[in-house]
């Protein structure tokens, strides 16, 4: 959810850069628009791939954190069992 704006950001950044460069080099309007559409599509796809890659990395890191929490909860539960056993005797 945090990364849903990554593909449009890459697309617009590349579109702005290519548009500025083509205006400075005085491209004709028809060729400039064709190139710009191609750049926008290609960089949108690149942004989608980048977003997927970041989501995969986050998914790989998340279970490790959950496992640590589970281990800590188990240790706390064991500590309480020992404490209760000592209080009863």
Chimera marker file (.cmm) of the C-alpha trace (Angstrom):
<marker_set name="trace">
<marker id="1" x="0.000" y="0.000" z="0.000" r="1" g="1" b="0" radius="0.5"/>
<marker id="2" x="2.875" y="2.351" z="0.778" r="1" g="1" b="0" radius="0.5"/>
<marker id="3" x="4.329" y="1.910" z="-2.683" r="1" g="1" b="0" radius="0.5"/>
<marker id="4" x="1.335" y="2.382" z="-4.947" r="1" g="1" b="0" radius="0.5"/>
<marker id="5" x="2.692" y="5.704" z="-6.263" r="1" g="1" b="0" radius="0.5"/>
<marker id="6" x="6.117" y="4.317" z="-7.274" r="1" g="1" b="0" radius="0.5"/>
<marker id="7" x="5.229" y="3.425" z="-10.912" r="1" g="1" b="0" radius="0.5"/>
<marker id="8" x="3.555" y="6.786" z="-11.693" r="1" g="1" b="0" radius="0.5"/>
<marker id="9" x="6.466" y="8.633" z="-10.088" r="1" g="1" b="0" radius="0.5"/>
<marker id="10" x="9.034" y="6.853" z="-12.283" r="1" g="1" b="0" radius="0.5"/>
<marker id="11" x="6.858" y="7.370" z="-15.351" r="1" g="1" b="0" radius="0.5"/>
<marker id="12" x="6.352" y="11.091" z="-14.797" r="1" g="1" b="0" radius="0.5"/>
<marker id="13" x="9.972" y="11.712" z="-13.855" r="1" g="1" b="0" radius="0.5"/>
<marker id="14" x="11.227" y="10.038" z="-17.036" r="1" g="1" b="0" radius="0.5"/>
<marker id="15" x="8.537" y="11.777" z="-19.112" r="1" g="1" b="0" radius="0.5"/>
<marker id="16" x="9.510" y="15.184" z="-17.781" r="1" g="1" b="0" radius="0.5"/>
<marker id="17" x="13.215" y="14.578" z="-18.398" r="1" g="1" b="0" radius="0.5"/>
<marker id="18" x="12.692" y="13.286" z="-21.924" r="1" g="1" b="0" radius="0.5"/>
<marker id="19" x="10.228" y="16.068" z="-22.741" r="1" g="1" b="0" radius="0.5"/>
<marker id="20" x="12.664" y="18.747" z="-21.621" r="1" g="1" b="0" radius="0.5"/>
<marker id="21" x="15.545" y="17.200" z="-23.561" r="1" g="1" b="0" radius="0.5"/>
<marker id="22" x="13.454" y="16.840" z="-26.720" r="1" g="1" b="0" radius="0.5"/>
<marker id="23" x="12.276" y="20.468" z="-26.480" r="1" g="1" b="0" radius="0.5"/>
<marker id="24" x="15.865" y="21.643" z="-26.087" r="1" g="1" b="0" radius="0.5"/>
<marker id="25" x="16.910" y="19.594" z="-29.129" r="1" g="1" b="0" radius="0.5"/>
<marker id="26" x="13.908" y="20.970" z="-31.102" r="1" g="1" b="0" radius="0.5"/>
<marker id="27" x="12.263" y="17.684" z="-32.104" r="1" g="1" b="0" radius="0.5"/>
<marker id="28" x="9.203" y="17.853" z="-34.335" r="1" g="1" b="0" radius="0.5"/>
<marker id="29" x="5.906" y="17.564" z="-32.471" r="1" g="1" b="0" radius="0.5"/>
<marker id="30" x="4.827" y="14.218" z="-34.003" r="1" g="1" b="0" radius="0.5"/>
<marker id="31" x="8.106" y="12.453" z="-33.321" r="1" g="1" b="0" radius="0.5"/>
<marker id="32" x="8.328" y="14.018" z="-29.860" r="1" g="1" b="0" radius="0.5"/>
<marker id="33" x="4.883" y="12.719" z="-28.877" r="1" g="1" b="0" radius="0.5"/>
<marker id="34" x="5.620" y="9.215" z="-30.165" r="1" g="1" b="0" radius="0.5"/>
<marker id="35" x="8.876" y="9.049" z="-28.248" r="1" g="1" b="0" radius="0.5"/>
<marker id="36" x="7.219" y="10.488" z="-25.136" r="1" g="1" b="0" radius="0.5"/>
<marker id="37" x="4.452" y="7.861" z="-25.201" r="1" g="1" b="0" radius="0.5"/>
<marker id="38" x="7.077" y="5.128" z="-25.544" r="1" g="1" b="0" radius="0.5"/>
<marker id="39" x="9.114" y="6.523" z="-22.658" r="1" g="1" b="0" radius="0.5"/>
<marker id="40" x="6.035" y="6.781" z="-20.434" r="1" g="1" b="0" radius="0.5"/>
<marker id="41" x="4.965" y="3.188" z="-21.111" r="1" g="1" b="0" radius="0.5"/>
<marker id="42" x="8.463" y="1.753" z="-20.656" r="1" g="1" b="0" radius="0.5"/>
<marker id="43" x="9.097" y="3.588" z="-17.398" r="1" g="1" b="0" radius="0.5"/>
<marker id="44" x="5.651" y="2.685" z="-16.047" r="1" g="1" b="0" radius="0.5"/>
<marker id="45" x="6.544" y="-0.982" z="-16.594" r="1" g="1" b="0" radius="0.5"/>
<marker id="46" x="9.935" y="-0.433" z="-14.960" r="1" g="1" b="0" radius="0.5"/>
<marker id="47" x="8.201" y="1.223" z="-11.987" r="1" g="1" b="0" radius="0.5"/>
<marker id="48" x="5.805" y="-1.728" z="-11.654" r="1" g="1" b="0" radius="0.5"/>
<marker id="49" x="8.710" y="-4.177" z="-11.677" r="1" g="1" b="0" radius="0.5"/>
<marker id="50" x="10.563" y="-2.082" z="-9.089" r="1" g="1" b="0" radius="0.5"/>
<marker id="51" x="7.456" y="-2.017" z="-6.867" r="1" g="1" b="0" radius="0.5"/>
<marker id="52" x="7.070" y="-5.803" z="-7.125" r="1" g="1" b="0" radius="0.5"/>
<marker id="53" x="10.729" y="-6.265" z="-6.242" r="1" g="1" b="0" radius="0.5"/>
<marker id="54" x="10.357" y="-4.063" z="-3.137" r="1" g="1" b="0" radius="0.5"/>
<marker id="55" x="7.205" y="-5.941" z="-2.103" r="1" g="1" b="0" radius="0.5"/>
<marker id="56" x="9.037" y="-9.271" z="-2.415" r="1" g="1" b="0" radius="0.5"/>
<marker id="57" x="11.925" y="-7.976" z="-0.290" r="1" g="1" b="0" radius="0.5"/>
<marker id="58" x="9.495" y="-6.752" z="2.351" r="1" g="1" b="0" radius="0.5"/>
<marker id="59" x="7.661" y="-10.090" z="2.368" r="1" g="1" b="0" radius="0.5"/>
<marker id="60" x="10.956" y="-11.909" z="2.909" r="1" g="1" b="0" radius="0.5"/>
<marker id="61" x="11.885" y="-9.650" z="5.827" r="1" g="1" b="0" radius="0.5"/>
<marker id="62" x="8.498" y="-9.677" z="7.568" r="1" g="1" b="0" radius="0.5"/>
<marker id="63" x="8.387" y="-13.382" z="8.587" r="1" g="1" b="0" radius="0.5"/>
<marker id="64" x="11.756" y="-13.043" z="10.314" r="1" g="1" b="0" radius="0.5"/>
<marker id="65" x="10.352" y="-10.275" z="12.527" r="1" g="1" b="0" radius="0.5"/>
<marker id="66" x="7.217" y="-12.298" z="13.286" r="1" g="1" b="0" radius="0.5"/>
<marker id="67" x="9.319" y="-15.314" z="14.250" r="1" g="1" b="0" radius="0.5"/>
<marker id="68" x="11.296" y="-13.188" z="16.713" r="1" g="1" b="0" radius="0.5"/>
<marker id="69" x="8.053" y="-12.011" z="18.315" r="1" g="1" b="0" radius="0.5"/>
<marker id="70" x="6.796" y="-15.599" z="18.582" r="1" g="1" b="0" radius="0.5"/>
<marker id="71" x="10.057" y="-16.718" z="20.212" r="1" g="1" b="0" radius="0.5"/>
<marker id="72" x="9.879" y="-13.828" z="22.674" r="1" g="1" b="0" radius="0.5"/>
<marker id="73" x="6.268" y="-14.705" z="23.553" r="1" g="1" b="0" radius="0.5"/>
<marker id="74" x="7.240" y="-18.350" z="24.087" r="1" g="1" b="0" radius="0.5"/>
<marker id="75" x="10.106" y="-17.310" z="26.363" r="1" g="1" b="0" radius="0.5"/>
<marker id="76" x="7.788" y="-15.080" z="28.372" r="1" g="1" b="0" radius="0.5"/>
<marker id="77" x="5.245" y="-17.893" z="28.684" r="1" g="1" b="0" radius="0.5"/>
<marker id="78" x="7.960" y="-20.292" z="29.887" r="1" g="1" b="0" radius="0.5"/>
<marker id="79" x="9.148" y="-17.728" z="32.416" r="1" g="1" b="0" radius="0.5"/>
<marker id="80" x="5.635" y="-17.346" z="33.773" r="1" g="1" b="0" radius="0.5"/>
<marker id="81" x="5.222" y="-21.135" z="34.069" r="1" g="1" b="0" radius="0.5"/>
<marker id="82" x="8.430" y="-21.368" z="36.128" r="1" g="1" b="0" radius="0.5"/>
<marker id="83" x="7.396" y="-18.420" z="38.284" r="1" g="1" b="0" radius="0.5"/>
<marker id="84" x="4.001" y="-19.936" z="38.951" r="1" g="1" b="0" radius="0.5"/>
<marker id="85" x="5.575" y="-23.275" z="39.859" r="1" g="1" b="0" radius="0.5"/>
<marker id="86" x="7.894" y="-21.561" z="42.375" r="1" g="1" b="0" radius="0.5"/>
<marker id="87" x="5.014" y="-19.647" z="43.983" r="1" g="1" b="0" radius="0.5"/>
<marker id="88" x="2.943" y="-22.825" z="44.426" r="1" g="1" b="0" radius="0.5"/>
<marker id="89" x="5.680" y="-24.744" z="46.270" r="1" g="1" b="0" radius="0.5"/>
<link id1="1" id2="2" r="1" g="1" b="0" radius="0.2"/>
<link id1="2" id2="3" r="1" g="1" b="0" radius="0.2"/>
<link id1="3" id2="4" r="1" g="1" b="0" radius="0.2"/>
<link id1="4" id2="5" r="1" g="1" b="0" radius="0.2"/>
<link id1="5" id2="6" r="1" g="1" b="0" radius="0.2"/>
<link id1="6" id2="7" r="1" g="1" b="0" radius="0.2"/>
<link id1="7" id2="8" r="1" g="1" b="0" radius="0.2"/>
<link id1="8" id2="9" r="1" g="1" b="0" radius="0.2"/>
<link id1="9" id2="10" r="1" g="1" b="0" radius="0.2"/>
<link id1="10" id2="11" r="1" g="1" b="0" radius="0.2"/>
<link id1="11" id2="12" r="1" g="1" b="0" radius="0.2"/>
<link id1="12" id2="13" r="1" g="1" b="0" radius="0.2"/>
<link id1="13" id2="14" r="1" g="1" b="0" radius="0.2"/>
<link id1="14" id2="15" r="1" g="1" b="0" radius="0.2"/>
<link id1="15" id2="16" r="1" g="1" b="0" radius="0.2"/>
<link id1="16" id2="17" r="1" g="1" b="0" radius="0.2"/>
<link id1="17" id2="18" r="1" g="1" b="0" radius="0.2"/>
<link id1="18" id2="19" r="1" g="1" b="0" radius="0.2"/>
<link id1="19" id2="20" r="1" g="1" b="0" radius="0.2"/>
<link id1="20" id2="21" r="1" g="1" b="0" radius="0.2"/>
<link id1="21" id2="22" r="1" g="1" b="0" radius="0.2"/>
<link id1="22" id2="23" r="1" g="1" b="0" radius="0.2"/>
<link id1="23" id2="24" r="1" g="1" b="0" radius="0.2"/>
<link id1="24" id2="25" r="1" g="1" b="0" radius="0.2"/>
<link id1="25" id2="26" r="1" g="1" b="0" radius="0.2"/>
<link id1="26" id2="27" r="1" g="1" b="0" radius="0.2"/>
<link id1="27" id2="28" r="1" g="1" b="0" radius="0.2"/>
<link id1="28" id2="29" r="1" g="1" b="0" radius="0.2"/>
<link id1="29" id2="30" r="1" g="1" b="0" radius="0.2"/>
<link id1="30" id2="31" r="1" g="1" b="0" radius="0.2"/>
<link id1="31" id2="32" r="1" g="1" b="0" radius="0.2"/>
<link id1="32" id2="33" r="1" g="1" b="0" radius="0.2"/>
<link id1="33" id2="34" r="1" g="1" b="0" radius="0.2"/>
<link id1="34" id2="35" r="1" g="1" b="0" radius="0.2"/>
<link id1="35" id2="36" r="1" g="1" b="0" radius="0.2"/>
<link id1="36" id2="37" r="1" g="1" b="0" radius="0.2"/>
<link id1="37" id2="38" r="1" g="1" b="0" radius="0.2"/>
<link id1="38" id2="39" r="1" g="1" b="0" radius="0.2"/>
<link id1="39" id2="40" r="1" g="1" b="0" radius="0.2"/>
<link id1="40" id2="41" r="1" g="1" b="0" radius="0.2"/>
<link id1="41" id2="42" r="1" g="1" b="0" radius="0.2"/>
<link id1="42" id2="43" r="1" g="1" b="0" radius="0.2"/>
<link id1="43" id2="44" r="1" g="1" b="0" radius="0.2"/>
<link id1="44" id2="45" r="1" g="1" b="0" radius="0.2"/>
<link id1="45" id2="46" r="1" g="1" b="0" radius="0.2"/>
<link id1="46" id2="47" r="1" g="1" b="0" radius="0.2"/>
<link id1="47" id2="48" r="1" g="1" b="0" radius="0.2"/>
<link id1="48" id2="49" r="1" g="1" b="0" radius="0.2"/>
<link id1="49" id2="50" r="1" g="1" b="0" radius="0.2"/>
<link id1="50" id2="51" r="1" g="1" b="0" radius="0.2"/>
<link id1="51" id2="52" r="1" g="1" b="0" radius="0.2"/>
<link id1="52" id2="53" r="1" g="1" b="0" radius="0.2"/>
<link id1="53" id2="54" r="1" g="1" b="0" radius="0.2"/>
<link id1="54" id2="55" r="1" g="1" b="0" radius="0.2"/>
<link id1="55" id2="56" r="1" g="1" b="0" radius="0.2"/>
<link id1="56" id2="57" r="1" g="1" b="0" radius="0.2"/>
<link id1="57" id2="58" r="1" g="1" b="0" radius="0.2"/>
<link id1="58" id2="59" r="1" g="1" b="0" radius="0.2"/>
<link id1="59" id2="60" r="1" g="1" b="0" radius="0.2"/>
<link id1="60" id2="61" r="1" g="1" b="0" radius="0.2"/>
<link id1="61" id2="62" r="1" g="1" b="0" radius="0.2"/>
<link id1="62" id2="63" r="1" g="1" b="0" radius="0.2"/>
<link id1="63" id2="64" r="1" g="1" b="0" radius="0.2"/>
<link id1="64" id2="65" r="1" g="1" b="0" radius="0.2"/>
<link id1="65" id2="66" r="1" g="1" b="0" radius="0.2"/>
<link id1="66" id2="67" r="1" g="1" b="0" radius="0.2"/>
<link id1="67" id2="68" r="1" g="1" b="0" radius="0.2"/>
<link id1="68" id2="69" r="1" g="1" b="0" radius="0.2"/>
<link id1="69" id2="70" r="1" g="1" b="0" radius="0.2"/>
<link id1="70" id2="71" r="1" g="1" b="0" radius="0.2"/>
<link id1="71" id2="72" r="1" g="1" b="0" radius="0.2"/>
<link id1="72" id2="73" r="1" g="1" b="0" radius="0.2"/>
<link id1="73" id2="74" r="1" g="1" b="0" radius="0.2"/>
<link id1="74" id2="75" r="1" g="1" b="0" radius="0.2"/>
<link id1="75" id2="76" r="1" g="1" b="0" radius="0.2"/>
<link id1="76" id2="77" r="1" g="1" b="0" radius="0.2"/>
<link id1="77" id2="78" r="1" g="1" b="0" radius="0.2"/>
<link id1="78" id2="79" r="1" g="1" b="0" radius="0.2"/>
<link id1="79" id2="80" r="1" g="1" b="0" radius="0.2"/>
<link id1="80" id2="81" r="1" g="1" b="0" radius="0.2"/>
<link id1="81" id2="82" r="1" g="1" b="0" radius="0.2"/>
<link id1="82" id2="83" r="1" g="1" b="0" radius="0.2"/>
<link id1="83" id2="84" r="1" g="1" b="0" radius="0.2"/>
<link id1="84" id2="85" r="1" g="1" b="0" radius="0.2"/>
<link id1="85" id2="86" r="1" g="1" b="0" radius="0.2"/>
<link id1="86" id2="87" r="1" g="1" b="0" radius="0.2"/>
<link id1="87" id2="88" r="1" g="1" b="0" radius="0.2"/>
<link id1="88" id2="89" r="1" g="1" b="0" radius="0.2"/>
</marker_set>
